[in-house]
Amino acid sequence: MSETNVDLVVLGGGSGGYAAALRAAELGSSVVLIEKEKVGGTCLHWGCVPAKTLLHAAEVADEAREGASIGVKTSFDGVDVPALLKYKDGIINRLYKGLQGLVKSRKIQLVEGEGKFVGPNKVVVGGDTYVGKDVILATGSYSRSLPGLEIEGRVITSTQALSLEWIPEKAIVLGGGVIGVEFASTWASFGTEVTIIEALPTLVPLEDPWASKLLERAFRKRKINFKTGVRFQGVKQDDSGVTVSLEDGTTLSADLLLVAVGRGPATAGCGYEEAGITMDRGFVITDERLHTNLPNVYAVGDIVPGLQLAHRGFQQGIFVAEEIAGLNPKVIADVDIPKITYCDPNVASVGYSEAKAKEKFGGDAIESYVYDLGGNGKSQILKTAGGVKVIRVKEGPIIGVHMVGARIGELLAEAQLIVGWEAYPEDVAPFIHAHPSQQEAVGEAMLALAGKPLHVHD
């Protein structure tokens, strides 16, 4: 048994935790980083990175299948699953080694083991105690299920799906949010017959309804089935597959059921509530500067209510490290955090949806404009449909940008700058967007809102 005293103890080595540790060390603090599995957390090992690797493979599969339509003799002959998993694992391992090297180079003490916060500024791992002048809680999230729905056999979560050693002929995806539509898109590209079940009225329900409708149209064209506005009732499984029943009386059969109903805060057993931290349904409650109710104790990432995104946790980790150092960093509200769903087509957004904008500023104070990708040369080359929707306060700044289209997520950086700097269309319209590029779609939308539309039919 030992006790180690440092400037900062970070509990959890995912996107938020390791970012906080790296930035704090950079600012001169002594840091202990505690992680029960692998530094990098869910995003690197069992989430974002492996999922997007499979989505890239799906894009290659589609291009091979459709090569003849653009004069290239290609064909899709199936997926070599062991080779695909090897490719995925190689990417993860290279990034993991790089991250381990960064942690070591910053002289951060990495403690492998399950930590428990015992307060007021202590974390216990096994028989050892780590005491920080400040403590950051960053224990991340887990794949949720529904009450009574056991994850076993052919009922799986995204974690198991990312290492699945076979491609299902038929799959049912429970949940039409980001994780659900990304897996549905991947499997459909690999040749799987997919059906999505979503209890809410639309797919990707956190996005602007305009974007949801475009995605649904694209999925119909791709023959990805979905049932929205209907609730899951139960599932039975045997050695050959699953049978899913819905509350409307429908039954569906498939090889497996992917449960993608969101992620919950991984706080059980961490000692937070017992130590006196204010909690709500498993989440750690903080103020806007990520302070908990205990002095010198902060929380970041998926355990803090709001968007559960790796880049949100990463930014919050840096924010808290700078807050502790007295640098007074700027608070970034969730509404200003960019979101990308990497299915085909991509759905990307930053800022207010039209409904939320009208709710905040009043319906008469808001105007929006949609530029259709049908007028964009590069999008036609890529054979994608979609558009760019811009929302502004009338005679005021742009407060929301929403986009749908293949690879359109790559345009989100400019959209974030526009929204973050509260730019007016007249400010952005003079910017030169390279031709032919999808970025021109953003430029055309700004020209139209500035009162000088060009490639727009009357």
N, C-alpha and C positions, 0 to 999 in steps of 0.2 A: 504493500500500500504506500502511495506517495501523494504529495500535494504539489502541484505546479502552479506558480503565479505568473501571469502574463498580462499584457495590456488588453488583449481581446481574445475571447473564446467564441468560436463559431460552431454551432451544433447543426451539422448537415453540410455535405460537400457537393450539392447540386449547383445549378446555375447561379442562384442567389448567394449561397454560402461561399463557394470558391471565389466568386467575383469580389465579395466583401473581404475575404482573406487576402487576396492578391492586392487589392487597392489599399487596404490598411497597412500591409507590409511595405508597400511602395511609399506610404506616407510616414514610415518610421516606427510603426507599432510592432511589438512582439505578439505573435499570433499562434494560437492552437486551433487547428481545424479538425473536427471530429466527424468521421463518416463510417457508417456501419457496413457499407458495401463498397462502392467504387467512386472515387472522385469524378465528378461530371454528372452524377446522378441519373435520374430517369431520362432526361433529354438526350444525353450522349449515348447511353447504353441500351435503353429500352423504350425510347420514345422518338423524339424529333429526328435525330440523325438516321437511325435505321429505317424509320418510316419513309423519309424522303429519299433514301437510297432505293427502296423498293419502288417508289413512285417514278424515279428516274428510269429504272429498268422497265417499268410499265410504258413510259413514253417511248423508249427504244422499241419495245414490242409493237406499239401502235405504228411507229414509223416504218418498221419492217413490213407490217401487214399492209400498209397503204402505199408502199413505194411505187407500185405500178401506176397509181393514179397521177403521179408526177413524172412518169417516164423512167423510173429507176427499177430495175428488176430485182426485187427482194421478196422474201416470203417469211412468214412467221411459222416456225416449226415447233414451237413449244418452249418451255422454260426448263433449263438445267438447274434445278433447285439447289443441289449442293454447291454448284459454282456461284450461284447468286448469293447464297448465304456466306460463302467464303469471301466474296467481294464486299458484302456488307460488313462482315466482321473485320476485314482488313482496314476499312475506313475507320471504324470505331477504335480499333487498336492503335492506329497511328495518331489519332486525335487524343486518345487516352494517354499514350506515352508522352506526347507533347505537353499535356496538362500536368502530368506528374512532374515533368522537368521544370515547368514554371513554378510549381509549388515548392520544389526543392531549391530552386535558384533564389527564391525570395526568403529562404530560411524560415519557412512556415513549418511548425511542428505538426505533422499529420498523424493523427491517432486513429487507428482502425479498431472499431468496436461500436457497440450500441450505447449511446450516451443518454443519461437522464438528467434533466435540469432539476436541481434541488433547491435553488434559490439561496440567498438573494442574488448571488453572482457566481454560483458554482454549478459545474456539470460533472457528474460521476460516470466513469467508464470502468466497469468491473470493480476493482477495489481502489482505483486511482481517482483522485479529485483534481479538477482543473478550475482554477479561480481566475476570473478576468475582471479588470476594472470595468469593462463593458462586456456584455454577452449578446450575441445575435442568434436568434432561433430561426433555423432554415431547413426544417425537416421534410419539406416537399409534400407530395401527394401520392395517392394510390388509385388504381382503377376501381371505380365504384361498380356495384351490382344493384339489383333491386331486391327488396325484402323477399326472402324465400327462394331466390334464384341462386343456386349453387354453381360456382365455377368449377367444373370438373368434366373430364372426358371430352365430349364434342361441344361443350359449352365453354368458350374461351374468352379471354380479354385480349387487348392489343399486345400485351407482353408476350403471350404465347403465340399470337398470330405472326409476330415479327420473326419467330424462329421456326415456323411451321415447315415441315420437311416435305410437304406435298401441296399441290394446287387443287383446291376443291372444285368439283364440277358445278356444284350449286352451294351457295352460301346465303344465309340470312344475317343481316346486320341490324342489331337492335340499337337504334340511336342515329339520328340524321345530323348530328353536329359535326365538328371538324374531324374527329377521329373516325367516325362512321363513314362519312362521304369519302375520306381519303382511302380507306381500305376498300370500300366499294369500287372506287375508281381503279385502284391497283388491280384488284382481282378481275374486274371486267376486262381490263387490257390483257390479262393473262388467259382469258377465255372462260372465266367463271360466269355462270348465270347468277346474278346477285339481286336480292330484294332487300330494301331498307325499310325498317319500321320506325316511324317517328310519331310520338304522341302529340306533338305540337303541330300547328297547321302547315308549316313549311319546313323544307330542309334548311340547314344552316340558320336556325331561327334567330341567332344573335345578330345577323347581318340585316341590312336594309332589305325590305321585301322585294324591291326591284331586282336586287342581286339574287335573291332566292329563286325568283321566277325564271331568271335567265339560266341559273344552274339546273333547275328542274327541266327546262326545255332541252338543255344540252344532254342531260342524263337520259331523257326519253329517246333522243336521237341515237345515243350510244346503247340503247336497249338495257339500261340499268333500271330495274323496277323499283318503285317505292310506294309505300302507303303512308300517308300523313294523316294526322288527326285521329289516329286509332291507337288504343293502348294494348300493350302486351298482357296476356293473361297467364300463360304457362308454357312449359316445354317438357317434352318427353324425349328420351334418347335411348338408342340401343347400339349395337356394334356397327350398324350400317349407316346411321344418320340421326337426325333430330326431326321432331314434329312440333311446330310452334303454333299455339292457339292464341287468337286475338279476341278482344272483348266484343268485336262486332260479329263473332261467330266464324270468322275465317280461320282455316288451318293451312299451314305452309310446311313443306318438307324440304330438307336440304342435307348436305353432308355435315354441316356444322353451323353453330350459332355464335356470332361474334357479339359480345356484350360491350357496347360503346356508349354508355349512358353518362359519361363524364367522369371527373376525378374528384376525390374527396381529400381533405387535409390529413396528412399523416402525422397526427398528434397523439394518438392513443398510446399510452404507456410511456410518454416522454416526460411526465411529471409536471406539466405546465399548470394544470388546474390545482393540483395539490400544493404547488408552490405559491399560489395566490394570483396567477395571471388571469385576467378577464378573458373568458372564452364565450363563443356562441356557435352551437352546433358543430363543435370540433375546430372551428377557426379561432385564431388568435386575434384579438381586437387591438388595433393600434390607432394612434392619431395620424394625421396626414403626413407627419414626419417619421412615421413608423416606430415611434416609441410605444411600448406597452405601458400598462399601468404601474409597472415596477421600475424604480430608478435604474438607469443605465442598462436596461434590457430592451432589445429591439426585436422585431420579427420582419422577415422578408419572404417574398415568393408565394407559392401556392397555399401556404397556411394563413395568409392574410386575405380577407374577403376581397373579391374582384376578379379581374381576368386572370386565368391560369395559363400564363404564357412564359416560356423560358426566358425570352428577352425582357419581360417585365421583371422577373426575379433577378436577372443579371443587372439591370439598371438599378433596382432597389438595393442590391448588395453594394454597388459603388456609392449610391446615395448615402447609405448609412455609414459606410466607412468615412466618407467626407463629412458627414454630420458630426460624427464622433471627434473628428480632427478639427472641428470648428470652422469649416470652410463654407457653411451655410449654403448648401447646394439647392438648386431650384426643384420644387415639387413638380412632378409630371403626373397629371391626372390620368386615370384609366382611359378616358375618352380620347386622349391624344396619343395613345399607344397603338402602333400599327398592327394589323391582324392580316395574316395570309393563310388561306386554306389551299393546299397544294394539289387538290384533285385536278382532273382535266374536265373543264377549264378551271383555272385558278379563280378564287374569289379573294379580293383584297380590299381593305378599307382602313381609313383613319378618320377620326373626328365623329361628328354627329350623324346618325341616320336622319332621314327627312322627318320621321315621326318624332324622334327625340328633340330635334331642332325646333319643331313647331311647338312641342310641349314646353320647351325652355324659353323660347323667344316670342312665341305667339305665331299662329298660322299665317297671318297677314304680313309678318315681318320676314318670311323666308321665301326664297326662290331657288329652283333647281334647274339643271340643264343636263341632258344626256347626249353624249356623242357616241354614235353607233360605230363599231369597229368595221362595219361594211365599207366605210370611207377611208380606212387606213390601209395603205399598201402593204406594209409588213405583216399585218394581221391576215390579209388575203393570201400572202405567200405562205404563211403558216397554216392556212385553211382553218382559221378559228373565227368564231362569232362571239359577240359580247358587246361591251361598251364601257364608257367612263361616265359616271354620274357625279356632278359637282353640286354641292349645296352651299349657299351663301346667305348671309343676312342682306336683305335688299339695300343696295347702295353701300354695302359694308363688306367685311372680310369673308373669305372662304372658311367655312367651319366643318366641312366634311367632303371627303372624296371616296367614292366606291367604284370598284373596277371588277369586271368579269372578262376572262379570256385566257387562252393558252399563254403561259409564261408572264402573265400580266402582273404577278406579284413583284417582279423585278422593277416595276415603275413606282413602287410605293415610297421609296426614299424621297423623291421629289414631292410627292403628295404630302408626306409628313412635314417637310420643310415649309410648304405652302400653308398648311393648317397651323403648324407650330408657331410660325412667324405672323400669323393673322394677316396674310397677304390679301390684297384686293386683286380681282381679275385683271385690272388695268396694270398692276405691278408685274404680273407674270406673263401677260400677253406678248410683250416685246421679246421674251426669252426665245432664243433660237433652238429648236429641237431638230436633231440630226435626221436627215432623210436618206433612205426610208427606214423608219424605226417606229416601234409601237409608242415611243415617247411622244410622237407627234399627236397622238390621240389626246393626251393631257393638254398639249399646246392648243389644239383645235377647240377643246372645251373652254379654255380660258379666253381664246379669241371671241368665241360666241358670247360668253358672259360679259366680255368687255364691249360688246356691241358691234363687233366686226367679224361675223362668221364668214368663213370662206367655203370649205368643202361641205356645205350643208344645203340640202334641197329645200326650197320654199314650200 
